[in-house]
Amino acid sequence: VTATELVEASLKRMDATEADVNAFVNRNDEAALKQAQALDAAGIKEDQLLAGIPLAVKDNILTQGLTTTASSKMLEHFTPVFDATVVEKLNQAGAINVGKTNLDEFAMGSSTETSYFGTTKNPWDLTRVPGGSSGGSAAAVAAGDVLGALGTDTGGSIRMPSAFNGVVGMKPTYGRVSRWGVIAFGSSFDQVGWITRTVKDNAILMSAISGQDDHDMTSSHQAVPDFAAGLDEASVKGLRIAVPKEYVSDAIDEDVREVIEAGLKHLESLGAIVDEVSLPHTKYGVPVYYILASSEASSNLQRFDGIRYGFRADDVKNLEDVYVKTRSEGFGEEVKRRIMLGTFSLSAGFYDAYFNKAAKVRRLIAQDFEKVFEDHDVIIGATGVSTAFKIGEDIDDPKKMYYNDILTVTANLAGVPAMSIPAGFSKKNGMPVGMQLIGKKYDEQTLYNTAYVFE
Ligand code: GLN
C-alpha cells in the first residue's frame, strides 16, 4: 500500500463522516496528498518510522503554513510561521497531517461545545458530546478518519474524550513531551499526548514525540523508552493495583462502576493484586484545579491583545479601546469566565486566600499519590463520572461542567502520567466506558502494559 492510498482512504472517510461529526476545524487535503505523493516518489527512508501514516493534530498545536485557531474567533485566521516541536518530530518521521481537529475554545471545556466552530458530535450517538477539550481528536479516531490524533491535556482533555468515544488516550508525565508551539493554557499542567484506536499504536506514537527539547525548559532529560517494544502483558501478574475509594464511590454512575469493577476482576484473574486505598484530597481537586489553571490562563492569554496575533476589533478610538473591544469580541464566554476567575485569584487582595491556598492544596494532592505509589504500581478507577452526556445538557451550568473533571484533574495537579482505555459499554445507554490508569512519574510503560491486557 502506498502513502497516497493511505491518505486518500483517510480523506474519503472524512468525506463520509464529517458532515455528521464535525471533528475537524480545518482539513489539509491538498498538502497531505502532495506530501504522500512526494514520499511515494522518493521512497521511504530507514528512519521514517511513521512514513505515510495519516494522523490528525489538535488545533491548538502550531502547524507552519496551516491555520491554528484554538477554536477561537481570536485566531480564526492565524497562520503560524513555525511548527510545534511535536509536529516537527512527526514530519521528520514521515507522518502526514490530514487536518486540524476541533476543541473547546483554547482547550477550556469538557464537551467541545465552547468551540467557535460549532460542536463536535460523538460518532457513537450524534446527540451526545464527544467530551473535551480534545473532542475533535477523539471523534476523528472513533469515526475511523485516522488511527491517531494529537491531543492536549490540562485537566483531562485527552482522557475524558477518549473515554466518551471508546478509544485510547494517554496524558504522559508532565515534562515528557515538549510544549513548544502548543498554545499555552495552564503551563504547569499542559501536556501533549495521543488519542488512538489501539494501545500499541499509542505506545509507538508516544515514543516518537517524547524527549527533551531546548525550546521547552520544562521538558525532561529522562531517557525515552521504546514503549511499543516494551509492551509486556505478562507483567500484570503480581501487579499491585490501588483502587481509590473516591474513584468508585456512588458519585460515579452505576453503569460506569459496573464496567470498571468487571475490568478489575479481569486483572485480578490474571494475577494482579487489587487493594482499596484512599486519595483523601480528591474532593479538593476541582476547585484547586480551576483556580490554578484559570490563573495561569489569565496570564497566558494576555498576549491576545489585538496587536500581536489574529483578530482585531474594528471601529476603535484608542489603544485601550483596541484591547477592550478585541478581547470582548474575540473571546467566547467560557474563556472570559476563566480570565476573570484567574485575574481575581491572582489579585493583590485575594492572592493568599485563593491562589496561594490552592497551590498548597495542590501539594497535598501530589502527596496523596506519592503515598499510594510507595507500595502500588498503578492506580485504577473510572475516567469520568458518567458516559458521554447529551449536547446542551451541562453547557449552561459551569459548575456542573467542571465537576465532570473530578477524576482527571488530580493527575495534572500531580504531574503523573494517566491514560484512559475502553473498558466496555454502559448497560444503561450502550455508550463506551473509559477506565483510567494512573502511574508513577515517567512510568508510562506500566500503564501501557496494563492497558495492553484489554486489547
Ligand atoms: N475540562 C477541563 C477544563 O475545562 C480540562 C481541559 C483540558 O484538559 N484542556 O479546564
Residues whose N, C-alpha, C, O or C-beta is under 5 A from the ligand:
A	BS01	LIG	A107 M108 G109 S110 G132 S133 T152 D153 T154 G155 G156 S157 D405
